[in-house]
Amino acid sequence: MRFAAEALLERGIAPDRIAVSMERNMRCGLGHCGHCQLGPTLICRDGPVYRWDEIVPLMEVREL
């Protein structure tokens, strides 16, 4: 996702117009277990589609 978004940015697409789909293993799928946590969000509850300008700070953290 990172490389696709960076290619779109190079072509002049605004960061708030790029949507990416994030994946994480989920257990409950309801946000109760926290297994799909990505930074302050839960992918099963808050995603899986995020705007690039919202998710890019989380993509810079290697542990996530």
Predicted model as a PDB file, atoms N, CA, C, CB and O in Angstrom, pLDDT in the B-factor column:
MODEL        1                                                                  
ATOM      1  N   MET A   1       0.806  -1.189   0.000  1.00 79.00           N  
ATOM      2  CA  MET A   1       0.000   0.000   0.000  1.00 79.00           C  
ATOM      3  C   MET A   1       0.856   1.262   0.000  1.00 79.00           C  
ATOM      4  CB  MET A   1      -0.921  -0.007   1.186  1.00 79.00           C  
ATOM      5  O   MET A   1       0.524   2.260  -0.639  1.00 79.00           O  
ATOM      6  N   ARG A   2       1.942   1.194   0.717  1.00 83.00           N  
ATOM      7  CA  ARG A   2       2.802   2.373   0.822  1.00 83.00           C  
ATOM      8  C   ARG A   2       3.320   2.808  -0.544  1.00 83.00           C  
ATOM      9  CB  ARG A   2       3.977   2.092   1.758  1.00 83.00           C  
ATOM     10  O   ARG A   2       3.300   3.997  -0.863  1.00 83.00           O  
ATOM     11  N   PHE A   3       3.783   1.861  -1.350  1.00 89.00           N  
ATOM     12  CA  PHE A   3       4.354   2.206  -2.648  1.00 89.00           C  
ATOM     13  C   PHE A   3       3.292   2.696  -3.624  1.00 89.00           C  
ATOM     14  CB  PHE A   3       5.078   1.009  -3.233  1.00 89.00           C  
ATOM     15  O   PHE A   3       3.559   3.591  -4.426  1.00 89.00           O  
ATOM     16  N   ALA A   4       2.111   2.132  -3.570  1.00 90.00           N  
ATOM     17  CA  ALA A   4       1.019   2.593  -4.432  1.00 90.00           C  
ATOM     18  C   ALA A   4       0.619   4.020  -4.062  1.00 90.00           C  
ATOM     19  CB  ALA A   4      -0.202   1.648  -4.322  1.00 90.00           C  
ATOM     20  O   ALA A   4       0.414   4.857  -4.941  1.00 90.00           O  
ATOM     21  N   ALA A   5       0.508   4.295  -2.768  1.00 90.00           N  
ATOM     22  CA  ALA A   5       0.147   5.639  -2.326  1.00 90.00           C  
ATOM     23  C   ALA A   5       1.233   6.642  -2.703  1.00 90.00           C  
ATOM     24  CB  ALA A   5      -0.093   5.661  -0.811  1.00 90.00           C  
ATOM     25  O   ALA A   5       0.926   7.754  -3.134  1.00 90.00           O  
ATOM     26  N   GLU A   6       2.502   6.259  -2.545  1.00 91.00           N  
ATOM     27  CA  GLU A   6       3.593   7.167  -2.911  1.00 91.00           C  
ATOM     28  C   GLU A   6       3.600   7.449  -4.410  1.00 91.00           C  
ATOM     29  CB  GLU A   6       4.941   6.579  -2.483  1.00 91.00           C  
ATOM     30  O   GLU A   6       3.919   8.564  -4.823  1.00 91.00           O  
ATOM     31  N   ALA A   7       3.257   6.465  -5.226  1.00 95.00           N  
ATOM     32  CA  ALA A   7       3.175   6.687  -6.673  1.00 95.00           C  
ATOM     33  C   ALA A   7       2.051   7.661  -7.003  1.00 95.00           C  
ATOM     34  CB  ALA A   7       2.957   5.354  -7.415  1.00 95.00           C  
ATOM     35  O   ALA A   7       2.204   8.509  -7.883  1.00 95.00           O  
ATOM     36  N   LEU A   8       0.932   7.549  -6.311  1.00 94.00           N  
ATOM     37  CA  LEU A   8      -0.172   8.490  -6.530  1.00 94.00           C  
ATOM     38  C   LEU A   8       0.208   9.901  -6.091  1.00 94.00           C  
ATOM     39  CB  LEU A   8      -1.426   8.028  -5.777  1.00 94.00           C  
ATOM     40  O   LEU A   8      -0.149  10.876  -6.752  1.00 94.00           O  
ATOM     41  N   LEU A   9       0.925  10.009  -4.988  1.00 95.00           N  
ATOM     42  CA  LEU A   9       1.375  11.326  -4.530  1.00 95.00           C  
ATOM     43  C   LEU A   9       2.315  11.962  -5.544  1.00 95.00           C  
ATOM     44  CB  LEU A   9       2.071  11.213  -3.167  1.00 95.00           C  
ATOM     45  O   LEU A   9       2.249  13.167  -5.782  1.00 95.00           O  
ATOM     46  N   GLU A  10       3.192  11.156  -6.144  1.00 96.00           N  
ATOM     47  CA  GLU A  10       4.112  11.669  -7.166  1.00 96.00           C  
ATOM     48  C   GLU A  10       3.366  12.172  -8.392  1.00 96.00           C  
ATOM     49  CB  GLU A  10       5.106  10.586  -7.577  1.00 96.00           C  
ATOM     50  O   GLU A  10       3.859  13.047  -9.104  1.00 96.00           O  
ATOM     51  N   ARG A  11       2.196  11.635  -8.639  1.00 96.00           N  
ATOM     52  CA  ARG A  11       1.386  12.054  -9.786  1.00 96.00           C  
ATOM     53  C   ARG A  11       0.448  13.214  -9.454  1.00 96.00           C  
ATOM     54  CB  ARG A  11       0.576  10.883 -10.297  1.00 96.00           C  
ATOM     55  O   ARG A  11      -0.367  13.616 -10.283  1.00 96.00           O  
ATOM     56  N   GLY A  12       0.569  13.750  -8.234  1.00 95.00           N  
ATOM     57  CA  GLY A  12      -0.168  14.952  -7.879  1.00 95.00           C  
ATOM     58  C   GLY A  12      -1.506  14.729  -7.197  1.00 95.00           C  
ATOM     59  O   GLY A  12      -2.266  15.682  -7.026  1.00 95.00           O  
ATOM     60  N   ILE A  13      -1.818  13.501  -6.802  1.00 94.00           N  
ATOM     61  CA  ILE A  13      -3.064  13.242  -6.091  1.00 94.00           C  
ATOM     62  C   ILE A  13      -2.901  13.713  -4.648  1.00 94.00           C  
ATOM     63  CB  ILE A  13      -3.448  11.726  -6.152  1.00 94.00           C  
ATOM     64  O   ILE A  13      -1.889  13.422  -4.009  1.00 94.00           O  
ATOM     65  N   ALA A  14      -3.885  14.433  -4.136  1.00 95.00           N  
ATOM     66  CA  ALA A  14      -3.821  14.934  -2.760  1.00 95.00           C  
ATOM     67  C   ALA A  14      -3.909  13.772  -1.769  1.00 95.00           C  
ATOM     68  CB  ALA A  14      -4.960  15.955  -2.497  1.00 95.00           C  
ATOM     69  O   ALA A  14      -4.644  12.814  -2.005  1.00 95.00           O  
ATOM     70  N   PRO A  15      -3.169  13.850  -0.668  1.00 93.00           N  
ATOM     71  CA  PRO A  15      -3.169  12.751   0.315  1.00 93.00           C  
ATOM     72  C   PRO A  15      -4.550  12.433   0.881  1.00 93.00           C  
ATOM     73  CB  PRO A  15      -2.244  13.091   1.452  1.00 93.00           C  
ATOM     74  O   PRO A  15      -4.827  11.281   1.215  1.00 93.00           O  
ATOM     75  N   ASP A  16      -5.418  13.434   0.992  1.00 93.00           N  
ATOM     76  CA  ASP A  16      -6.752  13.172   1.535  1.00 93.00           C  
ATOM     77  C   ASP A  16      -7.688  12.520   0.516  1.00 93.00           C  
ATOM     78  CB  ASP A  16      -7.365  14.464   2.030  1.00 93.00           C  
ATOM     79  O   ASP A  16      -8.818  12.166   0.854  1.00 93.00           O  
ATOM     80  N   ARG A  17      -7.229  12.359  -0.729  1.00 95.00           N  
ATOM     81  CA  ARG A  17      -8.023  11.705  -1.772  1.00 95.00           C  
ATOM     82  C   ARG A  17      -7.586  10.269  -2.027  1.00 95.00           C  
ATOM     83  CB  ARG A  17      -7.935  12.494  -3.057  1.00 95.00           C  
ATOM     84  O   ARG A  17      -8.173   9.583  -2.865  1.00 95.00           O  
ATOM     85  N   ILE A  18      -6.561   9.808  -1.314  1.00 94.00           N  
ATOM     86  CA  ILE A  18      -6.050   8.441  -1.475  1.00 94.00           C  
ATOM     87  C   ILE A  18      -6.598   7.582  -0.342  1.00 94.00           C  
ATOM     88  CB  ILE A  18      -4.481   8.414  -1.487  1.00 94.00           C  
ATOM     89  O   ILE A  18      -6.463   7.928   0.831  1.00 94.00           O  
ATOM     90  N   ALA A  19      -7.213   6.467  -0.702  1.00 93.00           N  
ATOM     91  CA  ALA A  19      -7.736   5.525   0.289  1.00 93.00           C  
ATOM     92  C   ALA A  19      -6.944   4.228   0.200  1.00 93.00           C  
ATOM     93  CB  ALA A  19      -9.260   5.262   0.070  1.00 93.00           C  
ATOM     94  O   ALA A  19      -6.676   3.726  -0.891  1.00 93.00           O  
ATOM     95  N   VAL A  20      -6.573   3.689   1.361  1.00 91.00           N  
ATOM     96  CA  VAL A  20      -5.845   2.427   1.407  1.00 91.00           C  
ATOM     97  C   VAL A  20      -6.609   1.452   2.297  1.00 91.00           C  
ATOM     98  CB  VAL A  20      -4.390   2.636   1.926  1.00 91.00           C  
ATOM     99  O   VAL A  20      -7.282   1.851   3.247  1.00 91.00           O  
ATOM    100  N   SER A  21      -6.492   0.191   1.977  1.00 90.00           N  
ATOM    101  CA  SER A  21      -7.130  -0.849   2.768  1.00 90.00           C  
ATOM    102  C   SER A  21      -6.061  -1.554   3.598  1.00 90.00           C  
ATOM    103  CB  SER A  21      -7.892  -1.860   1.859  1.00 90.00           C  
ATOM    104  O   SER A  21      -5.128  -2.142   3.051  1.00 90.00           O  
ATOM    105  N   MET A  22      -6.200  -1.492   4.898  1.00 86.00           N  
ATOM    106  CA  MET A  22      -5.236  -2.095   5.807  1.00 86.00           C  
ATOM    107  C   MET A  22      -5.724  -3.478   6.227  1.00 86.00           C  
ATOM    108  CB  MET A  22      -5.009  -1.195   7.045  1.00 86.00           C  
ATOM    109  O   MET A  22      -6.927  -3.729   6.308  1.00 86.00           O  
ATOM    110  N   GLU A  23      -4.781  -4.359   6.491  1.00 81.00           N  
ATOM    111  CA  GLU A  23      -5.129  -5.709   6.916  1.00 81.00           C  
ATOM    112  C   GLU A  23      -4.419  -6.034   8.219  1.00 81.00           C  
ATOM    113  CB  GLU A  23      -4.766  -6.740   5.828  1.00 81.00           C  
ATOM    114  O   GLU A  23      -3.280  -5.622   8.438  1.00 81.00           O  
ATOM    115  N   ARG A  24      -5.088  -6.761   9.065  1.00 76.00           N  
ATOM    116  CA  ARG A  24      -4.543  -7.246  10.324  1.00 76.00           C  
ATOM    117  C   ARG A  24      -5.330  -8.504  10.679  1.00 76.00           C  
ATOM    118  CB  ARG A  24      -4.630  -6.150  11.470  1.00 76.00           C  
ATOM    119  O   ARG A  24      -6.525  -8.585  10.395  1.00 76.00           O  
ATOM    120  N   ASN A  25      -4.689  -9.459  11.280  1.00 76.00           N  
ATOM    121  CA  ASN A  25      -5.416 -10.638  11.742  1.00 76.00           C  
ATOM    122  C   ASN A  25      -6.424 -10.219  12.804  1.00 76.00           C  
ATOM    123  CB  ASN A  25      -4.442 -11.712  12.300  1.00 76.00           C  
ATOM    124  O   ASN A  25      -6.100  -9.484  13.737  1.00 76.00           O  
ATOM    125  N   MET A  26      -7.641 -10.697  12.645  1.00 75.00           N  
ATOM    126  CA  MET A  26      -8.697 -10.349  13.590  1.00 75.00           C  
ATOM    127  C   MET A  26      -9.182 -11.606  14.294  1.00 75.00           C  
ATOM    128  CB  MET A  26      -9.869  -9.638  12.874  1.00 75.00           C  
ATOM    129  O   MET A  26      -9.234 -12.684  13.703  1.00 75.00           O  
ATOM    130  N   ARG A  27      -9.532 -11.454  15.549  1.00 81.00           N  
ATOM    131  CA  ARG A  27     -10.092 -12.578  16.299  1.00 81.00           C  
ATOM    132  C   ARG A  27     -11.598 -12.394  16.462  1.00 81.00           C  
ATOM    133  CB  ARG A  27      -9.410 -12.712  17.683  1.00 81.00           C  
ATOM    134  O   ARG A  27     -12.379 -13.225  15.998  1.00 81.00           O  
ATOM    135  N   CYS A  28     -12.006 -11.313  17.117  1.00 82.00           N  
ATOM    136  CA  CYS A  28     -13.435 -11.161  17.396  1.00 82.00           C  
ATOM    137  C   CYS A  28     -14.160 -10.423  16.271  1.00 82.00           C  
ATOM    138  CB  CYS A  28     -13.634 -10.420  18.715  1.00 82.00           C  
ATOM    139  O   CYS A  28     -15.341 -10.681  16.036  1.00 82.00           O  
ATOM    140  N   GLY A  29     -13.480  -9.508  15.569  1.00 76.00           N  
ATOM    141  CA  GLY A  29     -14.104  -8.735  14.497  1.00 76.00           C  
ATOM    142  C   GLY A  29     -15.029  -7.641  14.988  1.00 76.00           C  
ATOM    143  O   GLY A  29     -15.719  -7.014  14.184  1.00 76.00           O  
ATOM    144  N   LEU A  30     -15.062  -7.395  16.302  1.00 80.00           N  
ATOM    145  CA  LEU A  30     -15.950  -6.383  16.877  1.00 80.00           C  
ATOM    146  C   LEU A  30     -15.216  -5.293  17.648  1.00 80.00           C  
ATOM    147  CB  LEU A  30     -16.943  -7.042  17.783  1.00 80.00           C  
ATOM    148  O   LEU A  30     -15.840  -4.337  18.108  1.00 80.00           O  
ATOM    149  N   GLY A  31     -13.914  -5.422  17.794  1.00 80.00           N  
ATOM    150  CA  GLY A  31     -13.136  -4.436  18.520  1.00 80.00           C  
ATOM    151  C   GLY A  31     -13.001  -4.723  20.000  1.00 80.00           C  
ATOM    152  O   GLY A  31     -12.498  -3.879  20.742  1.00 80.00           O  
ATOM    153  N   HIS A  32     -13.434  -5.885  20.450  1.00 85.00           N  
ATOM    154  CA  HIS A  32     -13.346  -6.214  21.872  1.00 85.00           C  
ATOM    155  C   HIS A  32     -11.965  -6.740  22.273  1.00 85.00           C  
ATOM    156  CB  HIS A  32     -14.400  -7.240  22.225  1.00 85.00           C  
ATOM    157  O   HIS A  32     -11.471  -6.408  23.351  1.00 85.00           O  
ATOM    158  N   CYS A  33     -11.348  -7.542  21.436  1.00 86.00           N  
ATOM    159  CA  CYS A  33     -10.104  -8.215  21.844  1.00 86.00           C  
ATOM    160  C   CYS A  33      -8.857  -7.355  21.613  1.00 86.00           C  
ATOM    161  CB  CYS A  33      -9.958  -9.526  21.088  1.00 86.00           C  
ATOM    162  O   CYS A  33      -7.843  -7.569  22.277  1.00 86.00           O  
ATOM    163  N   GLY A  34      -8.903  -6.403  20.703  1.00 83.00           N  
ATOM    164  CA  GLY A  34      -7.758  -5.541  20.429  1.00 83.00           C  
ATOM    165  C   GLY A  34      -6.680  -6.177  19.570  1.00 83.00           C  
ATOM    166  O   GLY A  34      -5.608  -5.598  19.399  1.00 83.00           O  
ATOM    167  N   HIS A  35      -6.942  -7.348  19.032  1.00 85.00           N  
ATOM    168  CA  HIS A  35      -5.941  -8.060  18.253  1.00 85.00           C  
ATOM    169  C   HIS A  35      -5.597  -7.332  16.949  1.00 85.00           C  
ATOM    170  CB  HIS A  35      -6.429  -9.463  17.949  1.00 85.00           C  
ATOM    171  O   HIS A  35      -4.478  -7.458  16.452  1.00 85.00           O  
ATOM    172  N   CYS A  36      -6.521  -6.594  16.405  1.00 84.00           N  
ATOM    173  CA  CYS A  36      -6.293  -5.909  15.128  1.00 84.00           C  
ATOM    174  C   CYS A  36      -5.927  -4.440  15.323  1.00 84.00           C  
ATOM    175  CB  CYS A  36      -7.532  -6.017  14.247  1.00 84.00           C  
ATOM    176  O   CYS A  36      -6.127  -3.629  14.418  1.00 84.00           O  
ATOM    177  N   GLN A  37      -5.403  -4.095  16.474  1.00 85.00           N  
ATOM    178  CA  GLN A  37      -5.053  -2.710  16.759  1.00 85.00           C  
ATOM    179  C   GLN A  37      -3.920  -2.234  15.865  1.00 85.00           C  
ATOM    180  CB  GLN A  37      -4.667  -2.552  18.222  1.00 85.00           C  
ATOM    181  O   GLN A  37      -2.921  -2.928  15.678  1.00 85.00           O  
ATOM    182  N   LEU A  38      -4.091  -1.051  15.324  1.00 83.00           N  
ATOM    183  CA  LEU A  38      -3.070  -0.385  14.521  1.00 83.00           C  
ATOM    184  C   LEU A  38      -2.954   1.026  15.067  1.00 83.00           C  
ATOM    185  CB  LEU A  38      -3.424  -0.390  12.975  1.00 83.00           C  
ATOM    186  O   LEU A  38      -3.746   1.902  14.719  1.00 83.00           O  
ATOM    187  N   GLY A  39      -1.968   1.244  15.923  1.00 83.00           N  
ATOM    188  CA  GLY A  39      -1.845   2.539  16.587  1.00 83.00           C  
ATOM    189  C   GLY A  39      -3.063   2.770  17.462  1.00 83.00           C  
ATOM    190  O   GLY A  39      -3.427   1.894  18.246  1.00 83.00           O  
ATOM    191  N   PRO A  40      -3.706   3.931  17.348  1.00 88.00           N  
ATOM    192  CA  PRO A  40      -4.878   4.210  18.176  1.00 88.00           C  
ATOM    193  C   PRO A  40      -6.188   3.659  17.612  1.00 88.00           C  
ATOM    194  CB  PRO A  40      -5.009   5.685  18.361  1.00 88.00           C  
ATOM    195  O   PRO A  40      -7.241   3.850  18.221  1.00 88.00           O  
ATOM    196  N   THR A  41      -6.148   2.988  16.479  1.00 88.00           N  
ATOM    197  CA  THR A  41      -7.380   2.501  15.860  1.00 88.00           C  
ATOM    198  C   THR A  41      -7.458   0.984  15.902  1.00 88.00           C  
ATOM    199  CB  THR A  41      -7.478   2.987  14.419  1.00 88.00           C  
ATOM    200  O   THR A  41      -6.448   0.302  16.076  1.00 88.00           O  
ATOM    201  N   LEU A  42      -8.643   0.474  15.744  1.00 88.00           N  
ATOM    202  CA  LEU A  42      -8.879  -0.952  15.572  1.00 88.00           C  
ATOM    203  C   LEU A  42      -9.374  -1.152  14.147  1.00 88.00           C  
ATOM    204  CB  LEU A  42      -9.909  -1.507  16.629  1.00 88.00           C  
ATOM    205  O   LEU A  42     -10.395  -0.585  13.757  1.00 88.00           O  
ATOM    206  N   ILE A  43      -8.668  -1.942  13.383  1.00 88.00           N  
ATOM    207  CA  ILE A  43      -8.995  -2.097  11.970  1.00 88.00           C  
ATOM    208  C   ILE A  43     -10.396  -2.664  11.781  1.00 88.00           C  
ATOM    209  CB  ILE A  43      -7.974  -2.996  11.289  1.00 88.00           C  
ATOM    210  O   ILE A  43     -11.110  -2.242  10.871  1.00 88.00           O  
ATOM    211  N   CYS A  44     -10.802  -3.608  12.615  1.00 86.00           N  
ATOM    212  CA  CYS A  44     -12.127  -4.209  12.451  1.00 86.00           C  
ATOM    213  C   CYS A  44     -13.245  -3.205  12.726  1.00 86.00           C  
ATOM    214  CB  CYS A  44     -12.275  -5.412  13.375  1.00 86.00           C  
ATOM    215  O   CYS A  44     -14.325  -3.310  12.145  1.00 86.00           O  
ATOM    216  N   ARG A  45     -13.000  -2.250  13.589  1.00 88.00           N  
ATOM    217  CA  ARG A  45     -14.027  -1.284  13.957  1.00 88.00           C  
ATOM    218  C   ARG A  45     -13.903   0.021  13.177  1.00 88.00           C  
ATOM    219  CB  ARG A  45     -13.958  -1.000  15.439  1.00 88.00           C  
ATOM    220  O   ARG A  45     -14.912   0.564  12.728  1.00 88.00           O  
ATOM    221  N   ASP A  46     -12.689   0.533  13.008  1.00 87.00           N  
ATOM    222  CA  ASP A  46     -12.471   1.847  12.404  1.00 87.00           C  
ATOM    223  C   ASP A  46     -12.112   1.791  10.927  1.00 87.00           C  
ATOM    224  CB  ASP A  46     -11.390   2.563  13.143  1.00 87.00           C  
ATOM    225  O   ASP A  46     -12.134   2.818  10.249  1.00 87.00           O  
ATOM    226  N   GLY A  47     -11.789   0.633  10.428  1.00 82.00           N  
ATOM    227  CA  GLY A  47     -11.341   0.489   9.036  1.00 82.00           C  
ATOM    228  C   GLY A  47     -12.179  -0.534   8.332  1.00 82.00           C  
ATOM    229  O   GLY A  47     -13.363  -0.653   8.646  1.00 82.00           O  
ATOM    230  N   PRO A  48     -11.654  -1.260   7.424  1.00 89.00           N  
ATOM    231  CA  PRO A  48     -10.258  -1.400   7.055  1.00 89.00           C  
ATOM    232  C   PRO A  48      -9.780  -0.350   6.066  1.00 89.00           C  
ATOM    233  CB  PRO A  48     -10.029  -2.749   6.486  1.00 89.00           C  
ATOM    234  O   PRO A  48      -8.591  -0.309   5.750  1.00 89.00           O  
ATOM    235  N   VAL A  49     -10.674   0.506   5.564  1.00 92.00           N  
ATOM    236  CA  VAL A  49     -10.274   1.523   4.590  1.00 92.00           C  
ATOM    237  C   VAL A  49     -10.025   2.829   5.335  1.00 92.00           C  
ATOM    238  CB  VAL A  49     -11.365   1.710   3.477  1.00 92.00           C  
ATOM    239  O   VAL A  49     -10.870   3.317   6.086  1.00 92.00           O  
ATOM    240  N   TYR A  50      -8.827   3.378   5.098  1.00 92.00           N  
ATOM    241  CA  TYR A  50      -8.413   4.625   5.739  1.00 92.00           C  
ATOM    242  C   TYR A  50      -7.951   5.607   4.675  1.00 92.00           C  
ATOM    243  CB  TYR A  50      -7.287   4.372   6.777  1.00 92.00           C  
ATOM    244  O   TYR A  50      -7.489   5.212   3.604  1.00 92.00           O  
ATOM    245  N   ARG A  51      -8.081   6.891   4.983  1.00 93.00           N  
ATOM    246  CA  ARG A  51      -7.475   7.905   4.120  1.00 93.00           C  
ATOM    247  C   ARG A  51      -5.979   7.889   4.364  1.00 93.00           C  
ATOM    248  CB  ARG A  51      -8.076   9.328   4.387  1.00 93.00           C  
ATOM    249  O   ARG A  51      -5.537   7.672   5.492  1.00 93.00           O  
ATOM    250  N   TRP A  52      -5.193   8.116   3.318  1.00 93.00           N  
ATOM    251  CA  TRP A  52      -3.736   8.059   3.422  1.00 93.00           C  
ATOM    252  C   TRP A  52      -3.206   9.080   4.425  1.00 93.00           C  
ATOM    253  CB  TRP A  52      -3.100   8.294   2.054  1.00 93.00           C  
ATOM    254  O   TRP A  52      -2.290   8.772   5.187  1.00 93.00           O  
ATOM    255  N   ASP A  53      -3.770  10.293   4.436  1.00 92.00           N  
ATOM    256  CA  ASP A  53      -3.259  11.311   5.356  1.00 92.00           C  
ATOM    257  C   ASP A  53      -3.516  10.939   6.814  1.00 92.00           C  
ATOM    258  CB  ASP A  53      -3.894  12.663   5.049  1.00 92.00           C  
ATOM    259  O   ASP A  53      -2.842  11.466   7.699  1.00 92.00           O  
ATOM    260  N   GLU A  54      -4.472  10.044   7.093  1.00 90.00           N  
ATOM    261  CA  GLU A  54      -4.720   9.587   8.457  1.00 90.00           C  
ATOM    262  C   GLU A  54      -3.782   8.444   8.859  1.00 90.00           C  
ATOM    263  CB  GLU A  54      -6.169   9.142   8.601  1.00 90.00           C  
ATOM    264  O   GLU A  54      -3.390   8.336  10.020  1.00 90.00           O  
ATOM    265  N   ILE A  55      -3.433   7.607   7.907  1.00 89.00           N  
ATOM    266  CA  ILE A  55      -2.698   6.389   8.221  1.00 89.00           C  
ATOM    267  C   ILE A  55      -1.184   6.542   8.041  1.00 89.00           C  
ATOM    268  CB  ILE A  55      -3.200   5.259   7.355  1.00 89.00           C  
ATOM    269  O   ILE A  55      -0.427   5.739   8.585  1.00 89.00           O  
ATOM    270  N   VAL A  56      -0.730   7.536   7.303  1.00 86.00           N  
ATOM    271  CA  VAL A  56       0.704   7.673   7.018  1.00 86.00           C  
ATOM    272  C   VAL A  56       1.552   7.810   8.288  1.00 86.00           C  
ATOM    273  CB  VAL A  56       0.936   8.879   6.123  1.00 86.00           C  
ATOM    274  O   VAL A  56       2.656   7.265   8.304  1.00 86.00           O  
ATOM    275  N   PRO A  57       1.120   8.495   9.350  1.00 87.00           N  
ATOM    276  CA  PRO A  57       1.964   8.518  10.557  1.00 87.00           C  
ATOM    277  C   PRO A  57       2.151   7.126  11.161  1.00 87.00           C  
ATOM    278  CB  PRO A  57       1.355   9.448  11.603  1.00 87.00           C  
ATOM    279  O   PRO A  57       3.204   6.838  11.732  1.00 87.00           O  
ATOM    280  N   LEU A  58       1.157   6.273  11.044  1.00 82.00           N  
ATOM    281  CA  LEU A  58       1.262   4.913  11.577  1.00 82.00           C  
ATOM    282  C   LEU A  58       2.159   4.044  10.708  1.00 82.00           C  
ATOM    283  CB  LEU A  58      -0.122   4.278  11.693  1.00 82.00           C  
ATOM    284  O   LEU A  58       2.783   3.109  11.210  1.00 82.00           O  
ATOM    285  N   MET A  59       2.233   4.335   9.413  1.00 76.00           N  
ATOM    286  CA  MET A  59       3.070   3.565   8.510  1.00 76.00           C  
ATOM    287  C   MET A  59       4.556   3.857   8.750  1.00 76.00           C  
ATOM    288  CB  MET A  59       2.696   3.869   7.059  1.00 76.00           C  
ATOM    289  O   MET A  59       5.407   3.064   8.346  1.00 76.00           O  
ATOM    290  N   GLU A  60       4.875   4.958   9.385  1.00 75.00           N  
ATOM    291  CA  GLU A  60       6.264   5.323   9.650  1.00 75.00           C  
ATOM    292  C   GLU A  60       6.822   4.588  10.863  1.00 75.00           C  
ATOM    293  CB  GLU A  60       6.380   6.823   9.857  1.00 75.00           C  
ATOM    294  O   GLU A  60       8.039   4.551  11.043  1.00 75.00           O  
ATOM    295  N   VAL A  61       5.972   4.007  11.697  1.00 67.00           N  
ATOM    296  CA  VAL A  61       6.404   3.283  12.888  1.00 67.00           C  
ATOM    297  C   VAL A  61       6.624   1.826  12.484  1.00 67.00           C  
ATOM    298  CB  VAL A  61       5.349   3.406  14.057  1.00 67.00           C  
ATOM    299  O   VAL A  61       5.668   1.143  12.118  1.00 67.00           O  
ATOM    300  N   ARG A  62       7.851   1.342  12.542  1.00 65.00           N  
ATOM    301  CA  ARG A  62       8.170   0.009  12.059  1.00 65.00           C  
ATOM    302  C   ARG A  62       7.560  -1.102  12.894  1.00 65.00           C  
ATOM    303  CB  ARG A  62       9.642  -0.164  12.012  1.00 65.00           C  
ATOM    304  O   ARG A  62       7.306  -2.183  12.363  1.00 65.00           O  
ATOM    305  N   GLU A  63       7.317  -0.882  14.173  1.00 60.00           N  
ATOM    306  CA  GLU A  63       6.786  -1.922  15.026  1.00 60.00           C  
ATOM    307  C   GLU A  63       5.325  -2.230  14.739  1.00 60.00           C  
ATOM    308  CB  GLU A  63       6.947  -1.530  16.456  1.00 60.00           C  
ATOM    309  O   GLU A  63       4.832  -3.282  15.145  1.00 60.00           O  
ATOM    310  N   LEU A  64       4.624  -1.344  14.053  1.00 51.00           N  
ATOM    311  CA  LEU A  64       3.224  -1.569  13.759  1.00 51.00           C  
ATOM    312  C   LEU A  64       3.126  -2.402  12.509  1.00 51.00           C  
ATOM    313  CB  LEU A  64       2.461  -0.242  13.602  1.00 51.00           C  
ATOM    314  O   LEU A  64       2.023  -2.721  12.065  1.00 51.00           O  
TER     315      LEU A  64                                                      
ENDMDL                                                                          
END                                                                             
